[in-house]
Amino acid sequence: MWILEKNTPQRPRGLKQRFVSALLYCTGEMQQLHTHMQDKFFPLQLVEWCLRGISRVILLNNPLSGALILAALLLESPWQALLGMLGLLASTFTAIILGQDCEEVSSGLHGFNGMLVALLMGVFSSAGDWYWWLLLPVYLGGAATTFLSSSLSPVLDRWDLPVNVFPFNTVIVLYLACTGISNPYFPNHPAQPPGAPGSTNHTQLHVPQLLQGVVLGVGQIFACGTVGSSLLILGAVFLFSPILAVYALLGSGISTMAGLSMSVQHSFLYSGLSGFNGALGCMAIGVFYILSWRTHLLSIANALLSAYTDIALSNLLGVVSEHTIISWAATLTGTLMLLLTGKNLKEYRIPTGKVTSPEQNLHSHKQWSAANTNATDV
């Protein structure tokens, strides 16, 4: 019987089936590729680690998503892409030298903070593109994020909290505070608070630009301010998880509306600067909680809280100094949401070490619920 089955030729799959299979292979975390790369040459492994690290910036874990985001950065500014890759490599190699957990390094967890530091150093620098001296603080800042991440991890693990972008926010604020706007070697642009001056918002609101700002809010997570780059980044999110792509746009839209309610300068609304904290806050709930109507409402609440916190802290910091709040708002509010102890929400909380894509989280939860139901019936 076995011989007959073995010799029986299998029907070839149709083009549509092969396309769907290839598409499914490229979605989610692409664990098959990760397993396949484990015995390859180190340079090939490093490429995969770096691409995963790029995608980790926006709560993804997919090398193809990372490649799309890298293309978006190159489209936005080759100089910014170079800085980002240098910061990513600096933090990744520092993690290897320190002997950090191999699985964490290979999944990009020690690369994304370094990339964010490098990107923001380039954005705030007033020395212009191709200012080669900037490579020095970029490299040092990227390496510093790994030290901070390694130090914070055992502390936050006690509450099952991810390190997230605490290292990035800390390093970039310290860098901007040290250099200032008049440093002869590393000058920076002064930060402008989002609160509108008396005569700024008397012009009529332009709705198409406002809607465009919602899309740009997703791109501003990587400091990208053009529609083409933002759409590529949104496509990278969709490739990893369609649910997360919806949450990114939802959070950016909610945050933009919150900015509008606080009479934020129209330039902040149109450029997406009012949207990216809300997008990150909304996505964080989608990643760390199983999708349900309760967690959906929680994601909306977190987007609103992130948006208003960003406005308040930015205005406050703009008064006492010339620096920006970066993404502290989404980081702080997201961490607070993960500490919620209510029973109706806690049962949907995913342990930090088991987080995957929202679709996979939902599928695993349904399987677990079905298994528990069958065990109870028996």
Secondary structure as a PSIPRED ss2 file (coil, helix, strand):
# PSIPRED VFORMAT (PSIPRED V4.0)

   1 M C   1.000  0.000  0.000
   2 W H   0.000  1.000  0.000
   3 I H   0.000  1.000  0.000
   4 L H   0.000  1.000  0.000
   5 E H   0.000  1.000  0.000
   6 K H   0.000  1.000  0.000
   7 N H   0.000  1.000  0.000
   8 T C   1.000  0.000  0.000
   9 P C   1.000  0.000  0.000
  10 Q C   1.000  0.000  0.000
  11 R C   1.000  0.000  0.000
  12 P C   1.000  0.000  0.000
  13 R C   1.000  0.000  0.000
  14 G C   1.000  0.000  0.000
  15 L H   0.000  1.000  0.000
  16 K H   0.000  1.000  0.000
  17 Q H   0.000  1.000  0.000
  18 R H   0.000  1.000  0.000
  19 F H   0.000  1.000  0.000
  20 V H   0.000  1.000  0.000
  21 S H   0.000  1.000  0.000
  22 A H   0.000  1.000  0.000
  23 L H   0.000  1.000  0.000
  24 L H   0.000  1.000  0.000
  25 Y H   0.000  1.000  0.000
  26 C H   0.000  1.000  0.000
  27 T C   1.000  0.000  0.000
  28 G C   1.000  0.000  0.000
  29 E C   1.000  0.000  0.000
  30 M C   1.000  0.000  0.000
  31 Q H   0.000  1.000  0.000
  32 Q H   0.000  1.000  0.000
  33 L H   0.000  1.000  0.000
  34 H H   0.000  1.000  0.000
  35 T H   0.000  1.000  0.000
  36 H H   0.000  1.000  0.000
  37 M H   0.000  1.000  0.000
  38 Q H   0.000  1.000  0.000
  39 D H   0.000  1.000  0.000
  40 K C   1.000  0.000  0.000
  41 F C   1.000  0.000  0.000
  42 F H   0.000  1.000  0.000
  43 P H   0.000  1.000  0.000
  44 L H   0.000  1.000  0.000
  45 Q H   0.000  1.000  0.000
  46 L H   0.000  1.000  0.000
  47 V H   0.000  1.000  0.000
  48 E H   0.000  1.000  0.000
  49 W H   0.000  1.000  0.000
  50 C H   0.000  1.000  0.000
  51 L H   0.000  1.000  0.000
  52 R H   0.000  1.000  0.000
  53 G H   0.000  1.000  0.000
  54 I H   0.000  1.000  0.000
  55 S H   0.000  1.000  0.000
  56 R H   0.000  1.000  0.000
  57 V C   1.000  0.000  0.000
  58 I C   1.000  0.000  0.000
  59 L C   1.000  0.000  0.000
  60 L C   1.000  0.000  0.000
  61 N C   1.000  0.000  0.000
  62 N C   1.000  0.000  0.000
  63 P H   0.000  1.000  0.000
  64 L H   0.000  1.000  0.000
  65 S H   0.000  1.000  0.000
  66 G H   0.000  1.000  0.000
  67 A H   0.000  1.000  0.000
  68 L H   0.000  1.000  0.000
  69 I H   0.000  1.000  0.000
  70 L H   0.000  1.000  0.000
  71 A H   0.000  1.000  0.000
  72 A H   0.000  1.000  0.000
  73 L H   0.000  1.000  0.000
  74 L H   0.000  1.000  0.000
  75 L H   0.000  1.000  0.000
  76 E H   0.000  1.000  0.000
  77 S C   1.000  0.000  0.000
  78 P H   0.000  1.000  0.000
  79 W H   0.000  1.000  0.000
  80 Q H   0.000  1.000  0.000
  81 A H   0.000  1.000  0.000
  82 L H   0.000  1.000  0.000
  83 L H   0.000  1.000  0.000
  84 G H   0.000  1.000  0.000
  85 M H   0.000  1.000  0.000
  86 L H   0.000  1.000  0.000
  87 G H   0.000  1.000  0.000
  88 L H   0.000  1.000  0.000
  89 L H   0.000  1.000  0.000
  90 A H   0.000  1.000  0.000
  91 S H   0.000  1.000  0.000
  92 T H   0.000  1.000  0.000
  93 F H   0.000  1.000  0.000
  94 T H   0.000  1.000  0.000
  95 A H   0.000  1.000  0.000
  96 I H   0.000  1.000  0.000
  97 I H   0.000  1.000  0.000
  98 L H   0.000  1.000  0.000
  99 G C   1.000  0.000  0.000
 100 Q C   1.000  0.000  0.000
 101 D C   1.000  0.000  0.000
 102 C H   0.000  1.000  0.000
 103 E H   0.000  1.000  0.000
 104 E H   0.000  1.000  0.000
 105 V H   0.000  1.000  0.000
 106 S H   0.000  1.000  0.000
 107 S C   1.000  0.000  0.000
 108 G C   1.000  0.000  0.000
 109 L C   1.000  0.000  0.000
 110 H C   1.000  0.000  0.000
 111 G C   1.000  0.000  0.000
 112 F H   0.000  1.000  0.000
 113 N H   0.000  1.000  0.000
 114 G H   0.000  1.000  0.000
 115 M H   0.000  1.000  0.000
 116 L H   0.000  1.000  0.000
 117 V H   0.000  1.000  0.000
 118 A H   0.000  1.000  0.000
 119 L H   0.000  1.000  0.000
 120 L H   0.000  1.000  0.000
 121 M H   0.000  1.000  0.000
 122 G H   0.000  1.000  0.000
 123 V H   0.000  1.000  0.000
 124 F H   0.000  1.000  0.000
 125 S E   0.000  0.000  1.000
 126 S C   1.000  0.000  0.000
 127 A C   1.000  0.000  0.000
 128 G C   1.000  0.000  0.000
 129 D C   1.000  0.000  0.000
 130 W C   1.000  0.000  0.000
 131 Y C   1.000  0.000  0.000
 132 W H   0.000  1.000  0.000
 133 W H   0.000  1.000  0.000
 134 L H   0.000  1.000  0.000
 135 L H   0.000  1.000  0.000
 136 L H   0.000  1.000  0.000
 137 P H   0.000  1.000  0.000
 138 V H   0.000  1.000  0.000
 139 Y H   0.000  1.000  0.000
 140 L H   0.000  1.000  0.000
 141 G H   0.000  1.000  0.000
 142 G H   0.000  1.000  0.000
 143 A H   0.000  1.000  0.000
 144 A H   0.000  1.000  0.000
 145 T H   0.000  1.000  0.000
 146 T H   0.000  1.000  0.000
 147 F H   0.000  1.000  0.000
 148 L H   0.000  1.000  0.000
 149 S H   0.000  1.000  0.000
 150 S H   0.000  1.000  0.000
 151 S H   0.000  1.000  0.000
 152 L H   0.000  1.000  0.000
 153 S H   0.000  1.000  0.000
 154 P H   0.000  1.000  0.000
 155 V H   0.000  1.000  0.000
 156 L H   0.000  1.000  0.000
 157 D H   0.000  1.000  0.000
 158 R C   1.000  0.000  0.000
 159 W C   1.000  0.000  0.000
 160 D C   1.000  0.000  0.000
 161 L C   1.000  0.000  0.000
 162 P C   1.000  0.000  0.000
 163 V C   1.000  0.000  0.000
 164 N C   1.000  0.000  0.000
 165 V C   1.000  0.000  0.000
 166 F H   0.000  1.000  0.000
 167 P H   0.000  1.000  0.000
 168 F H   0.000  1.000  0.000
 169 N H   0.000  1.000  0.000
 170 T H   0.000  1.000  0.000
 171 V H   0.000  1.000  0.000
 172 I H   0.000  1.000  0.000
 173 V H   0.000  1.000  0.000
 174 L H   0.000  1.000  0.000
 175 Y H   0.000  1.000  0.000
 176 L H   0.000  1.000  0.000
 177 A H   0.000  1.000  0.000
 178 C H   0.000  1.000  0.000
 179 T H   0.000  1.000  0.000
 180 G C   1.000  0.000  0.000
 181 I C   1.000  0.000  0.000
 182 S C   1.000  0.000  0.000
 183 N C   1.000  0.000  0.000
 184 P C   1.000  0.000  0.000
 185 Y C   1.000  0.000  0.000
 186 F C   1.000  0.000  0.000
 187 P C   1.000  0.000  0.000
 188 N E   0.000  0.000  1.000
 189 H C   1.000  0.000  0.000
 190 P C   1.000  0.000  0.000
 191 A C   1.000  0.000  0.000
 192 Q C   1.000  0.000  0.000
 193 P C   1.000  0.000  0.000
 194 P C   1.000  0.000  0.000
 195 G E   0.000  0.000  1.000
 196 A C   1.000  0.000  0.000
 197 P C   1.000  0.000  0.000
 198 G C   1.000  0.000  0.000
 199 S C   1.000  0.000  0.000
 200 T H   0.000  1.000  0.000
 201 N H   0.000  1.000  0.000
 202 H H   0.000  1.000  0.000
 203 T C   1.000  0.000  0.000
 204 Q C   1.000  0.000  0.000
 205 L C   1.000  0.000  0.000
 206 H C   1.000  0.000  0.000
 207 V H   0.000  1.000  0.000
 208 P H   0.000  1.000  0.000
 209 Q H   0.000  1.000  0.000
 210 L H   0.000  1.000  0.000
 211 L H   0.000  1.000  0.000
 212 Q H   0.000  1.000  0.000
 213 G H   0.000  1.000  0.000
 214 V H   0.000  1.000  0.000
 215 V H   0.000  1.000  0.000
 216 L H   0.000  1.000  0.000
 217 G H   0.000  1.000  0.000
 218 V H   0.000  1.000  0.000
 219 G H   0.000  1.000  0.000
 220 Q H   0.000  1.000  0.000
 221 I H   0.000  1.000  0.000
 222 F H   0.000  1.000  0.000
 223 A C   1.000  0.000  0.000
 224 C C   1.000  0.000  0.000
 225 G C   1.000  0.000  0.000
 226 T C   1.000  0.000  0.000
 227 V H   0.000  1.000  0.000
 228 G H   0.000  1.000  0.000
 229 S H   0.000  1.000  0.000
 230 S H   0.000  1.000  0.000
 231 L H   0.000  1.000  0.000
 232 L H   0.000  1.000  0.000
 233 I H   0.000  1.000  0.000
 234 L H   0.000  1.000  0.000
 235 G H   0.000  1.000  0.000
 236 A H   0.000  1.000  0.000
 237 V H   0.000  1.000  0.000
 238 F H   0.000  1.000  0.000
 239 L H   0.000  1.000  0.000
 240 F H   0.000  1.000  0.000
 241 S C   1.000  0.000  0.000
 242 P H   0.000  1.000  0.000
 243 I H   0.000  1.000  0.000
 244 L H   0.000  1.000  0.000
 245 A H   0.000  1.000  0.000
 246 V H   0.000  1.000  0.000
 247 Y H   0.000  1.000  0.000
 248 A H   0.000  1.000  0.000
 249 L H   0.000  1.000  0.000
 250 L H   0.000  1.000  0.000
 251 G H   0.000  1.000  0.000
 252 S H   0.000  1.000  0.000
 253 G H   0.000  1.000  0.000
 254 I H   0.000  1.000  0.000
 255 S H   0.000  1.000  0.000
 256 T H   0.000  1.000  0.000
 257 M H   0.000  1.000  0.000
 258 A H   0.000  1.000  0.000
 259 G H   0.000  1.000  0.000
 260 L H   0.000  1.000  0.000
 261 S H   0.000  1.000  0.000
 262 M C   1.000  0.000  0.000
 263 S C   1.000  0.000  0.000
 264 V E   0.000  0.000  1.000
 265 Q C   1.000  0.000  0.000
 266 H H   0.000  1.000  0.000
 267 S H   0.000  1.000  0.000
 268 F H   0.000  1.000  0.000
 269 L H   0.000  1.000  0.000
 270 Y H   0.000  1.000  0.000
 271 S H   0.000  1.000  0.000
 272 G C   1.000  0.000  0.000
 273 L C   1.000  0.000  0.000
 274 S C   1.000  0.000  0.000
 275 G C   1.000  0.000  0.000
 276 F H   0.000  1.000  0.000
 277 N H   0.000  1.000  0.000
 278 G H   0.000  1.000  0.000
 279 A H   0.000  1.000  0.000
 280 L H   0.000  1.000  0.000
 281 G H   0.000  1.000  0.000
 282 C H   0.000  1.000  0.000
 283 M H   0.000  1.000  0.000
 284 A H   0.000  1.000  0.000
 285 I H   0.000  1.000  0.000
 286 G H   0.000  1.000  0.000
 287 V H   0.000  1.000  0.000
 288 F H   0.000  1.000  0.000
 289 Y E   0.000  0.000  1.000
 290 I C   1.000  0.000  0.000
 291 L C   1.000  0.000  0.000
 292 S C   1.000  0.000  0.000
 293 W H   0.000  1.000  0.000
 294 R H   0.000  1.000  0.000
 295 T H   0.000  1.000  0.000
 296 H H   0.000  1.000  0.000
 297 L H   0.000  1.000  0.000
 298 L H   0.000  1.000  0.000
 299 S H   0.000  1.000  0.000
 300 I H   0.000  1.000  0.000
 301 A H   0.000  1.000  0.000
 302 N H   0.000  1.000  0.000
 303 A H   0.000  1.000  0.000
 304 L H   0.000  1.000  0.000
 305 L H   0.000  1.000  0.000
 306 S H   0.000  1.000  0.000
 307 A H   0.000  1.000  0.000
 308 Y H   0.000  1.000  0.000
 309 T H   0.000  1.000  0.000
 310 D H   0.000  1.000  0.000
 311 I H   0.000  1.000  0.000
 312 A H   0.000  1.000  0.000
 313 L H   0.000  1.000  0.000
 314 S H   0.000  1.000  0.000
 315 N H   0.000  1.000  0.000
 316 L H   0.000  1.000  0.000
 317 L H   0.000  1.000  0.000
 318 G H   0.000  1.000  0.000
 319 V H   0.000  1.000  0.000
 320 V H   0.000  1.000  0.000
 321 S C   1.000  0.000  0.000
 322 E C   1.000  0.000  0.000
 323 H C   1.000  0.000  0.000
 324 T C   1.000  0.000  0.000
 325 I C   1.000  0.000  0.000
 326 I C   1.000  0.000  0.000
 327 S C   1.000  0.000  0.000
 328 W H   0.000  1.000  0.000
 329 A H   0.000  1.000  0.000
 330 A H   0.000  1.000  0.000
 331 T H   0.000  1.000  0.000
 332 L H   0.000  1.000  0.000
 333 T H   0.000  1.000  0.000
 334 G H   0.000  1.000  0.000
 335 T H   0.000  1.000  0.000
 336 L H   0.000  1.000  0.000
 337 M H   0.000  1.000  0.000
 338 L H   0.000  1.000  0.000
 339 L C   1.000  0.000  0.000
 340 L C   1.000  0.000  0.000
 341 T C   1.000  0.000  0.000
 342 G C   1.000  0.000  0.000
 343 K H   0.000  1.000  0.000
 344 N H   0.000  1.000  0.000
 345 L H   0.000  1.000  0.000
 346 K H   0.000  1.000  0.000
 347 E C   1.000  0.000  0.000
 348 Y C   1.000  0.000  0.000
 349 R E   0.000  0.000  1.000
 350 I C   1.000  0.000  0.000
 351 P C   1.000  0.000  0.000
 352 T H   0.000  1.000  0.000
 353 G H   0.000  1.000  0.000
 354 K H   0.000  1.000  0.000
 355 V C   1.000  0.000  0.000
 356 T C   1.000  0.000  0.000
 357 S C   1.000  0.000  0.000
 358 P H   0.000  1.000  0.000
 359 E H   0.000  1.000  0.000
 360 Q H   0.000  1.000  0.000
 361 N H   0.000  1.000  0.000
 362 L H   0.000  1.000  0.000
 363 H H   0.000  1.000  0.000
 364 S H   0.000  1.000  0.000
 365 H H   0.000  1.000  0.000
 366 K H   0.000  1.000  0.000
 367 Q H   0.000  1.000  0.000
 368 W H   0.000  1.000  0.000
 369 S H   0.000  1.000  0.000
 370 A H   0.000  1.000  0.000
 371 A H   0.000  1.000  0.000
 372 N H   0.000  1.000  0.000
 373 T H   0.000  1.000  0.000
 374 N H   0.000  1.000  0.000
 375 A H   0.000  1.000  0.000
 376 T H   0.000  1.000  0.000
 377 D H   0.000  1.000  0.000
 378 V C   1.000  0.000  0.000
